[in-house]
Amino acid sequence: MDIEGIFNPERRRLALVYNKEKRKLSIGTFSLKTLFWLLILGFSLEKRAYKYLHSIGLHPELELLIYLFAFYLLYSLVSLLSAYYEYGVERKYQLSNQTKPEWLIDEVKSLILGLLFFFLAARGYLYLVERFPENWWLYYAITAGFFILLIAFVFPVLLVPLFFKLGPYPESELKDQLWQLVKKAGVKIDDIYEINLSSKVNAANAAVMGLGKSRKIVLSDNLQDKYSPGEIEAVLAHELGHQVKGDMAKNILAEFLSLLLTLFLVFKTWPFIVSLLAYDSIYSVVTIPALSLFVSLLSWLLSPLRLSLSRRWEKEADLYAVQLTGQGESLARALAKLADEALIPLKIGIYRRLFKASHPPVRERIEYILEK
């Protein structure tokens, strides 16, 4: 099979322009957020804000809530500015189907959820670091591990419906064929689900969601319009591969171990950074913004290992799909269409591979598939 022949030349040319613009946007976003942190920490704005709140004489919990809300809201406004420009780029290249009001509503929902998680994370840290100064990092990791499991379980039931409609895949001859594939794989699920992804974006997709009884294999509603039955079967087989190989559980374990290592490094180095930034104590509420930045930096430094595991699991799922369906060419064509629709680059640089890519480059995946 000619690899070049399965791609749309016009979409490939457009992908080069689009990704060049996205790189410029990423540099702009990084610069904007760097400026934000330089202003906050360089001028001690977090200390001044907390000092003012403390002088009012509020209840400690209310003081904490207002301080965290104000910081998170300010940071979110900076992020929202970057997200708005990104939305503009997506609309320019006809990748997004959302109107501005629809996009803004989703951003507000994300902000509210983010604020809730941020408050719980910060409050839990302050409680544990004061009560268990020597072992707080371990207790925090264990608590967070249970929370990660809970989120994974309720994700398709509570969180996804906030943004998408999720329902059983339409009854059809195609669904009967897909069910035969599920039975062949020996995967136990209550149904195959469809998500209205086309309400947000043009590109099709598929995913595995949930744990236990909430586990779902989800196909986007725009797959049937653009893909042949064989290509849809190949996409489903890839997702079945994740189920057969237990990739959801492995991913959660990898996330937990990454968090555990991150927290241990924070435990060892944070007192020094607190002293360097002239904070009164590691127990102080005022340290939360700087701590958030430090945790983000550590997570970024550790991300290559977790991402390399993710790429390996994606490669194994591709191989499983080929073995289950015997349709390597169908999967290759499906991946090519997905890449063309979303203007995904066929090759990626070292930085993106190390720090951003959860999947192998598309060309690499297709070459691997066609060799099998």
Secondary structure, DSSP 4 states (H G I P E B T S, - for coil): --TGGGS-HHHHHHHHHHHHHHHHHHHHHHHHHHHHHHHHHHTTHHHHHHHHHHHHT--HHHHHHHHHHHHHHHHHHHHHHHHHHHHHHHHHTT-B---HHHHHHHHHHHHHHHHHHHHHHHHHHHHHHHH-TTTHHHHHHHHHHHHHHHHHHHIIIIIGGGTS-EEEPPPSHHHHHHHHHHHHHT---S-EEEE-GGGTBSS--EEEE-SGGG-EEEEETTHHHHS-HHHHHHHHHHHHHHHHTTHHHHHHHHHHHHHHHHHHHHHHHHHHHHHHTT-S-TT-GGGHHHHHHHHHHHHHHHHHHHHHHHHHHHHHHHHHHHHHHS-HHHHHHHHHHHHHHHT--SS--HHHHHHT-SS--HHHHHHHHHH-
